[in-house]
Structures are given as structure tokens and as C-alpha cells.
Amino acid sequence: MLMTFDAPDANVCVMRRERSTTPLQALTLLNDPVFFECAVSLGGILKAESGSDASRLRQGMLRSAGRPPSPDEEATLSGFLTTARAKFAGKDDAEGRAWTVVARLLLNLESVPVRE
């Protein structure tokens, strides 16, 4: 996985890593069990937060990207959450699943794994 993200060998120390984004990195972030467990955990945290969905989405964006969402991002995230809730309606822990899907989206935003 480290090679996918252009990380140096474990025996090497570098002052600054090269910035890169590739389709393989996106697939790793979506499919690797470690990243899925991170999304499940973040989704559980967001589900347990008190307040409105909008405040939970803002908290998720702050936790993942380190900044609040723009109005357009907030509207997109809200619509995505509504779609996820409809998809999982009637299933076990539908609310938890919906928040996990939102967390997967948040953790896969380009601004999250790529730092300047």
C-alpha cells in the first residue's frame, strides 16, 4: 500500500514527499480493509454526534479534511446522505450504514489524502 501512495522505503527518511494522485490510490482508499474500517469508525462517530445532520456533516468535514464544507459541498453531502438513507431503508442499522457511506465519501475527497 505504501508504494501505491509513493511513500519512501521504511529504511529511508525524506524531508518532503512528492505529491501524487493516481486512480490506484483512489481504489485503495475505497477498497482496502483499513480504510473501510476507518470509514465505519468515522460514520459511527458522526451518527452518535448530537445536533442536526448539517452539523454532523460539518463535523465530518472538519475531522476528515480539516476545514468546514463550502455551501455547495454541504448541499452535495446532504443530498448524498438522503440518498444513502433511502438505499438502506429497512435494513439493519440503516442509519449507521448511511453515515458509513458518507464517511467513505469524506475520506476519499482529494483534499484528505493529499496534503500540501
N, C-alpha and C positions, 0 to 999 in steps of 0.2 A: 504494500500500500504506500509506503514512503516513496518508492520510486515513481509511483503514479503522480505524486504531488511534487516531484523534483526535489525531494529532500536529500541532503547530502548523506553519505555513508555514516553510520553511527560512530565510526572511528575518526571522523573529520569534524573540525569546528570551522564554521564560516561566520563572518561578521554580518553578512547580508545575503539572504536567499533571493534567487531570481524569482520574479513574479511570472506565473504562467497559468493559463486556464486551457483545459482540453476537454473534449467530450468524455474521455475515460475518467477524468476526475469527477465529472457530474454523475456518471454511472456508479462510481464508487460511493459517492455521498448518498445516492439513493438506495443502493443495494447491499452495502456492507453491513453485517450484523451490528457492528459497533455503532455506526451512525444511526441505524434503526433504533437501537436501544436508547441512544441519546434523544431521539425524537419522541419515543414513548415517555421518557422521563420528563422532558420539557412539556409535552402535552398534558401529563398528569399534574405538573405544577400549575400550568395555565388553567386547567379545569378546576383546580382547587382554589384558585385566586378568588377573592370576593370582588364584587363590582360587576359592571356591565361587560358585555362582550367586547365593546370598543376599548375599555380599559385593559382587558386581558390581552387583546391583540397588541395594544401599545406596549404592554409589559413584555410580551413575547418578542416584539421587535427590538426593544431595549436590551433584552437578555441575549439575543442572538446577534444582532448587528451593531449594538452599542449606540443606537440612535433611535429617536421616535420615527414612526412612519409618516410619510408625506400624506396629504389628504387623498391623493389618488391611490397610494399603496394601501391606506386604511380601508378605502372603499372596495378595492380588489380583495383584500384579506377577508373583509366582512362577507362579501359575496361567495368567496371560496368556502368559508365556514358554513354558510347557509346550504351550499351545495353538498358539502360533506355530511351535514346533519341529515339531509334528505336521503342521501345514499345509504346511510347506516341506520335509518329509522327502523325500529322494530327488532334490531339485533342486540345481542348482549353488549352492554356498556357502549351504546351508540354515541353518547356524549364524549366518552374517553377516546373512542376511535376517531371522532371528528376532530378533536383537539390534537390528536397524534398526527393526523394528516396535515393539519395546519402547521404543526411544529416541523414536519418534514419539509414543507414548503419554505418556512422561515430559515431552516438550517441549510437550504440549498440556494438561497439568494446569493448572487455573485459577490455581494459585499461582505458575506460572512466568512467563507474560507479564504478569500483574497484580501490580504491586508497590505496597505501601503507602507 
